């Protein structure tokens, strides 16, 4: 299973998304604006070619289990 090319910050956002944090909570945790979190999330969805963060979480879970 090959991971899409993402920035370190985008991987940080994914890690927090799969923990169930909201946009606001992620923004607070990473000290970035909520709009920046939304921008990262949109890029992540495109990179994974999916439409929901649930699909990203499924992929992430399989990827982490494989490595």
N, C-alpha and C positions, 0 to 999 in steps of 0.2 A: 504494500500500500504506500503510495507516494503522496507526500504532503504538498499542497500548493505553496508557491512562493509567497510568503507574507513577511511583513516587517516584524521585528521583535515586539513592538507595541501591539500589533494586531494579534500576535500569539498571546500577549498578556490579556487582551480583551476577550479572546476566546476562552482562556482559562477561567476567567471570572464569569463569563456568560454561562458556561456549563455548570458552574456552581449555583446558578440561579439568581445572580445579582441583577438588579435593575440597572438601567442606563445611568440613573443618578448615583447609585451606589458605586458603579464602576468608575464614573467620573470622579467621585470623591476619593476612591481608593487609589486611582492613578494620577490624581491632581491634574485632570484635564477637564475641558468643558463637555457638557452633555452632548452638544452638537458634534464634537470630535469623536465621541464614542459612537454616535449614530453613523458618522462617516466611515469609521473603521468597520462597523457592523455591515454596512452596505458593501464595502469592498470585500469583506470576508465572504458574504453570501455569493457575490459574483465569482470569487476565486474558487469556491467549492461548487459553483453552478447549482445552487439550491435556492429555495425561497424562504426558508424559516431557520431560526436558530436551533430548533429541535433537530433538524437534519444535520446541522453542523455538530451538535452535541453527539449524535449517533456516530458520525464519522470520527470525531475526536476520541470517543470511547473505544472504538475498534482500533484506531491508530495507536493509542496509548497501550492497549492490551497487547498489540503486536510487537511493541518495542519495549 
